[in-house]
Amino acid sequence: MGYETEEILIVFGVLGLLVLVLRWAFSSRRDSLLSRPAKTGAADEYGLMAPLAAPADASEGEEICGLLGRAGIRASVVETHDGLRVMVWPEDLARARALLLE
């Protein structure tokens, strides 16, 4: 019950390919497949979203997001260089401000 040379070469070839793929996936380079920790930025560096409020802490931010969510407004709490901010989409900004002022 011996192994043929071709079978051994195929096994080592597959293992070598697996090692290369895993090294690439777990590398610290920018093109790695694994996610990186989020980095903070200025309030205007969050793509299309616009800052709405500056909550004192994360629980207050989540409370604001919950209030907005119940009104059908999508919102996120993000950490910026200036502290926490509740961000909303620009088309919802006026309605969200009005809701928070009520």
Summary of the structure (lengths in Angstrom):
residues: 102
radius of gyration: 24.3
end to end distance: 81.2
largest distance: 81.2
contacts: 233
relative contact order: 0.14
helix: 48%
strand: 17%
